[in-house]
């Protein structure tokens, strides 16, 4: 866990989950991270109960979410993170480092790229960036 926290220290922006997740992966190319985009249900602050698009990084059965506090990322067991956020695997898309490069070149943004979401589910993320 200390290694994961050390790797996330360079991220600077609060609320930029797509950009921060990509940066984490790019800065740690030798680590077998997987970028995940998905629909989550908020559990705190102004997002309680709200479904919205989100990005996080996975390393095996560990989730690293750098969107809340960049210098203190949320690090949880994958099954716990999915349960808390009411995340359905069928509503996620997973990317390795090469696929991330391809998607950024294609779409010219850090994400979301292929998530099927309503305007409301996309709207919250747009207000953060």
Helices and strands as residue ranges (DSSP letters): H 2-8, H 17-27, E 34-41, G 45-47, E 51-59, E 62-65, G 70-72, E 74-77, H 78-84, G 89-91, E 92-95, H 97-107, H 119-128
